[in-house]
């Protein structure tokens, strides 16, 4: 090995400890000054760093959905500014908001003209279309059946529900109007024929992954 190659080998050996992206990154090969460096071992080290970089942010349960380019570009996927993750425990995509990774179905209306029987509607068709149309995403990531829904009436914390199989029918919304004399009137208005999921019961919040803001 000539002096130039020797200096390059030493530089790469000294750089190796600095190429740490996360605590779970394991560099498969280490080198010492003056020692021989095999190209496949160096490439293996770079592959380990690249894999750790691409996986950064994923946990044991929630997995980051990334947009990736063939040139190494990596960007977490989001919809309307909210990150979309994969819940590997519940096997569903979810939206990070409100302190949880929320189901993509939301309790939004009712299935009866008196607005007493709540139903959920799914955002995943919108999110999935966005992902597939703009990024050619795998439709399978958004094709899971809705099993859960959430409802949030700000500033209360979200509540969670189990939902049944998809149905097609008229969805109604409850709307309140306040008059100048202080009186109010609530009406139940049809919103047309839509796909909805009947709410079948409540679900403990512990079912869903918590997400909190942390400054590190």
C-alpha positions as a Markdown table, in Angstrom:
| # | Residue | x | y | z |
|---|---|---|---|---|
| 1 | Unk | 0.0 | 0.0 | 0.0 |
| 2 | Unk | 1.5 | 3.4 | -1.1 |
| 3 | Unk | 1.5 | 6.4 | 1.2 |
| 4 | Unk | -1.6 | 7.9 | -0.4 |
| 5 | Unk | -3.6 | 4.7 | 0.0 |
| 6 | Unk | -2.2 | 4.4 | 3.6 |
| 7 | Unk | -3.4 | 7.9 | 4.4 |
| 8 | Unk | -6.8 | 7.2 | 2.9 |
| 9 | Unk | -7.2 | 4.0 | 4.9 |
| 10 | Unk | -6.2 | 5.8 | 8.1 |
| 11 | Unk | -8.7 | 8.6 | 7.4 |
| 12 | Unk | -11.5 | 6.1 | 6.7 |
| 13 | Unk | -10.7 | 4.2 | 9.9 |
| 14 | Unk | -10.8 | 7.4 | 11.9 |
| 15 | Unk | -14.1 | 8.4 | 10.3 |
| 16 | Unk | -15.9 | 5.1 | 11.1 |
| 17 | Unk | -16.8 | 6.0 | 14.7 |
| 18 | Unk | -18.3 | 9.2 | 13.5 |
| 19 | Unk | -20.7 | 7.6 | 11.1 |
| 20 | Unk | -23.3 | 6.8 | 13.8 |
| 21 | Unk | -26.9 | 7.8 | 13.1 |
| 22 | Unk | -28.6 | 6.1 | 16.0 |
| 23 | Unk | -27.9 | 3.9 | 19.0 |
| 24 | Unk | -29.1 | 0.8 | 17.1 |
| 25 | Unk | -26.5 | 1.2 | 14.4 |
| 26 | Unk | -23.9 | -1.5 | 14.3 |
| 27 | Unk | -20.9 | -1.1 | 12.1 |
| 28 | Unk | -20.0 | -4.6 | 10.9 |
| 29 | Unk | -16.3 | -4.0 | 10.3 |
| 30 | Unk | -13.7 | -1.9 | 12.1 |
| 31 | Unk | -10.2 | -1.0 | 10.9 |
| 32 | Unk | -7.0 | 0.0 | 12.5 |
| 33 | Unk | -4.2 | 2.3 | 11.3 |
| 34 | Unk | -1.9 | 0.6 | 8.8 |
| 35 | Unk | -4.2 | -2.4 | 8.4 |
| 36 | Unk | -5.6 | -3.6 | 5.1 |
| 37 | Unk | -9.0 | -2.5 | 4.0 |
| 38 | Unk | -11.1 | -4.7 | 1.8 |
| 39 | Unk | -13.6 | -3.0 | -0.6 |
| 40 | Unk | -16.4 | -5.3 | 0.3 |
| 41 | Unk | -16.0 | -4.6 | 4.0 |
| 42 | Unk | -16.0 | -0.8 | 3.5 |
| 43 | Unk | -19.1 | -1.1 | 1.3 |
| 44 | Unk | -20.7 | -3.2 | 4.0 |
| 45 | Unk | -20.1 | -0.4 | 6.5 |
| 46 | Unk | -21.6 | 2.2 | 4.2 |
| 47 | Unk | -24.6 | -0.1 | 3.6 |
| 48 | Unk | -25.2 | -0.3 | 7.4 |
| 49 | Unk | -25.0 | 3.5 | 7.8 |
| 50 | Unk | -27.4 | 3.9 | 4.8 |
| 51 | Unk | -29.9 | 1.4 | 6.2 |
| 52 | Unk | -29.8 | 3.0 | 9.6 |
| 53 | Unk | -30.4 | 6.5 | 8.1 |
| 54 | Unk | -33.3 | 5.2 | 6.0 |
| 55 | Unk | -34.9 | 3.5 | 9.0 |
| 56 | Unk | -34.4 | 6.5 | 11.4 |
| 57 | Unk | -37.5 | 7.4 | 13.2 |
| 58 | Unk | -39.2 | 4.0 | 13.2 |
| 59 | Unk | -39.8 | 2.3 | 16.5 |
| 60 | Unk | -40.6 | -1.2 | 17.6 |
| 61 | Unk | -44.3 | -0.6 | 16.8 |
| 62 | Unk | -44.7 | 2.5 | 14.7 |
| 63 | Unk | -42.9 | 2.5 | 11.4 |
| 64 | Unk | -42.2 | 5.6 | 9.3 |
| 65 | Unk | -43.6 | 5.6 | 5.8 |
| 66 | Unk | -40.9 | 7.1 | 3.6 |
| 67 | Unk | -40.9 | 8.5 | 0.1 |
| 68 | Unk | -37.7 | 7.3 | -1.5 |
| 69 | Unk | -35.8 | 8.1 | -4.6 |
| 70 | Unk | -33.3 | 6.0 | -6.5 |
| 71 | Unk | -30.6 | 8.6 | -5.8 |
| 72 | Unk | -30.9 | 8.1 | -2.0 |
| 73 | Unk | -33.6 | 10.8 | -1.4 |
| 74 | Unk | -35.6 | 9.9 | 1.7 |
| 75 | Unk | -38.6 | 12.0 | 3.0 |
| 76 | Unk | -41.3 | 10.9 | 5.6 |
| 77 | Unk | -44.7 | 10.6 | 4.0 |
| 78 | Unk | -47.4 | 13.1 | 5.3 |
| 79 | Unk | -50.9 | 14.1 | 4.3 |
| 80 | Unk | -51.9 | 17.8 | 4.8 |
| 81 | Unk | -48.9 | 18.3 | 7.1 |
| 82 | Unk | -49.7 | 15.3 | 9.4 |
| 83 | Unk | -47.3 | 12.3 | 9.4 |
| 84 | Unk | -48.7 | 9.0 | 8.2 |
| 85 | Unk | -47.2 | 5.9 | 10.0 |
| 86 | Unk | -47.7 | 2.2 | 9.9 |
| 87 | Unk | -48.8 | 0.6 | 13.2 |
| 88 | Unk | -47.2 | -2.8 | 13.0 |
| 89 | Unk | -49.2 | -4.1 | 16.1 |
| 90 | Unk | -52.6 | -3.2 | 14.7 |
| 91 | Unk | -51.5 | -3.7 | 11.1 |
| 92 | Unk | -52.9 | -0.5 | 9.8 |
| 93 | Unk | -51.8 | 2.9 | 8.6 |
| 94 | Unk | -52.5 | 5.8 | 11.1 |
| 95 | Unk | -52.2 | 9.5 | 11.3 |
| 96 | Unk | -50.0 | 11.2 | 13.9 |
| 97 | Unk | -52.1 | 13.8 | 15.6 |
| 98 | Unk | -53.8 | 14.6 | 18.9 |
| 99 | Unk | -51.2 | 12.7 | 21.0 |
| 100 | Unk | -51.8 | 9.4 | 19.2 |
| 101 | Unk | -51.3 | 7.6 | 16.0 |
| 102 | Unk | -55.0 | 7.9 | 15.1 |
| 103 | Unk | -57.1 | 5.5 | 13.0 |
| 104 | Unk | -57.9 | 6.9 | 9.5 |
| 105 | Unk | -61.6 | 6.5 | 10.1 |
| 106 | Unk | -63.4 | 9.4 | 11.9 |
| 107 | Unk | -66.8 | 9.5 | 13.5 |
| 108 | Unk | -68.4 | 12.3 | 11.4 |
| 109 | Unk | -72.1 | 11.8 | 11.1 |
| 110 | Unk | -75.2 | 9.6 | 11.6 |
| 111 | Unk | -77.1 | 7.0 | 9.7 |
| 112 | Unk | -80.6 | 8.1 | 10.8 |
| 113 | Unk | -82.7 | 11.2 | 10.2 |
| 114 | Unk | -82.8 | 11.9 | 14.0 |
| 115 | Unk | -79.0 | 12.0 | 14.2 |
| 116 | Unk | -78.8 | 9.5 | 17.0 |
| 117 | Unk | -76.9 | 6.5 | 15.4 |
| 118 | Unk | -73.3 | 7.6 | 14.9 |
| 119 | Unk | -71.2 | 6.3 | 11.9 |
| 120 | Unk | -67.6 | 6.7 | 10.9 |
| 121 | Unk | -66.1 | 7.5 | 7.5 |
| 122 | Unk | -62.6 | 6.7 | 6.4 |
| 123 | Unk | -59.9 | 9.1 | 5.4 |
| 124 | Unk | -57.8 | 6.3 | 4.0 |
| 125 | Unk | -59.4 | 6.5 | 0.6 |
| 126 | Unk | -58.3 | 10.2 | 0.4 |
| 127 | Unk | -54.9 | 9.5 | 1.8 |
| 128 | Unk | -54.4 | 6.4 | -0.3 |
| 129 | Unk | -55.5 | 8.2 | -3.5 |
| 130 | Unk | -53.0 | 11.0 | -2.7 |
| 131 | Unk | -50.2 | 8.5 | -2.1 |
| 132 | Unk | -50.9 | 6.5 | -5.2 |
| 133 | Unk | -51.6 | 9.3 | -7.6 |
| 134 | Unk | -48.7 | 11.5 | -6.7 |
| 135 | Unk | -46.1 | 9.0 | -5.6 |
| 136 | Unk | -47.2 | 5.6 | -7.1 |
| 137 | Unk | -47.4 | 4.2 | -3.6 |
| 138 | Unk | -48.3 | 0.6 | -3.0 |
| 139 | Unk | -52.1 | 0.5 | -2.6 |
| 140 | Unk | -51.8 | -2.3 | 0.0 |
| 141 | Unk | -50.5 | 0.2 | 2.6 |
| 142 | Unk | -53.9 | 1.9 | 2.6 |
| 143 | Unk | -56.2 | -1.0 | 1.7 |
| 144 | Unk | -56.7 | -2.5 | 5.2 |
| 145 | Unk | -60.3 | -2.6 | 6.4 |
| 146 | Unk | -61.4 | 0.0 | 8.9 |
| 147 | Unk | -61.8 | -1.6 | 12.4 |
| 148 | Unk | -61.4 | 1.5 | 14.5 |
| 149 | Unk | -62.4 | 5.1 | 14.4 |
| 150 | Unk | -61.8 | 8.1 | 16.6 |
| 151 | Unk | -63.9 | 11.1 | 17.5 |
| 152 | Unk | -62.5 | 14.4 | 18.8 |
| 153 | Unk | -64.5 | 17.4 | 20.0 |
| 154 | Unk | -61.8 | 20.0 | 20.7 |
| 155 | Unk | -60.5 | 20.6 | 23.3 |
| 156 | Unk | -61.5 | 17.2 | 24.7 |
| 157 | Unk | -59.1 | 14.3 | 24.1 |
| 158 | Unk | -60.1 | 11.9 | 21.3 |
| 159 | Unk | -62.4 | 9.0 | 22.0 |
| 160 | Unk | -62.0 | 5.7 | 20.2 |
| 161 | Unk | -64.6 | 3.3 | 18.8 |
| 162 | Unk | -64.9 | -0.1 | 17.1 |
| 163 | Unk | -66.7 | -0.1 | 13.7 |
| 164 | Unk | -68.4 | -2.7 | 11.6 |
| 165 | Unk | -68.3 | -3.5 | 7.9 |
| 166 | Unk | -68.7 | -0.8 | 5.3 |
| 167 | Unk | -72.2 | 0.1 | 4.2 |
| 168 | Unk | -73.7 | 2.4 | 1.6 |
| 169 | Unk | -76.5 | 4.7 | 2.6 |
| 170 | Unk | -77.5 | 8.2 | 3.4 |
| 171 | Unk | -75.3 | 10.0 | 5.9 |
| 172 | Unk | -76.7 | 12.8 | 8.1 |
| 173 | Unk | -74.9 | 15.6 | 9.9 |
| 174 | Unk | -76.1 | 17.5 | 13.0 |
| 175 | Unk | -75.9 | 21.3 | 12.7 |
| 176 | Unk | -76.6 | 23.9 | 15.3 |
| 177 | Unk | -77.5 | 27.5 | 14.7 |
| 178 | Unk | -77.5 | 30.2 | 17.3 |
| 179 | Unk | -79.8 | 33.2 | 16.9 |
| 180 | Unk | -79.4 | 36.8 | 18.0 |
| 181 | Unk | -81.9 | 36.3 | 20.9 |
| 182 | Unk | -79.7 | 33.5 | 22.3 |
| 183 | Unk | -81.8 | 30.7 | 21.1 |
| 184 | Unk | -80.4 | 27.7 | 19.3 |
| 185 | Unk | -81.8 | 25.2 | 16.8 |
| 186 | Unk | -80.3 | 21.9 | 15.9 |
| 187 | Unk | -81.2 | 20.2 | 12.6 |
| 188 | Unk | -80.3 | 16.8 | 11.1 |
| 189 | Unk | -79.5 | 17.2 | 7.4 |
| 190 | Unk | -78.9 | 14.6 | 4.8 |
| 191 | Unk | -75.5 | 14.7 | 3.1 |
| 192 | Unk | -76.2 | 12.3 | 0.3 |
| 193 | Unk | -75.4 | 8.6 | -0.3 |
| 194 | Unk | -72.0 | 7.7 | 1.0 |
| 195 | Unk | -69.9 | 4.8 | 2.3 |
| 196 | Unk | -69.8 | 4.6 | 6.1 |
| 197 | Unk | -68.9 | 2.3 | 9.0 |
| 198 | Unk | -71.4 | 1.7 | 11.8 |
| 199 | Unk | -70.0 | 2.4 | 15.2 |
| 200 | Unk | -70.4 | -0.9 | 17.2 |
| 201 | Unk | -68.7 | 0.0 | 20.6 |
| 202 | Unk | -66.0 | 1.9 | 22.4 |
| 203 | Unk | -62.3 | 1.0 | 22.4 |
| 204 | Unk | -59.8 | 1.7 | 25.2 |
| 205 | Unk | -57.3 | 4.4 | 24.3 |
| 206 | Unk | -54.5 | 2.0 | 25.4 |
| 207 | Unk | -55.2 | 0.1 | 22.1 |
| 208 | Unk | -53.5 | 2.9 | 20.2 |
| 209 | Unk | -49.9 | 4.1 | 20.2 |
| 210 | Unk | -49.2 | 7.4 | 22.0 |
| 211 | Unk | -47.1 | 10.0 | 20.4 |
| 212 | Unk | -45.8 | 13.0 | 22.3 |
| 213 | Unk | -43.7 | 16.0 | 21.5 |
| 214 | Unk | -40.1 | 15.7 | 22.7 |
| 215 | Unk | -37.3 | 18.2 | 22.4 |
| 216 | Unk | -33.9 | 16.4 | 22.4 |
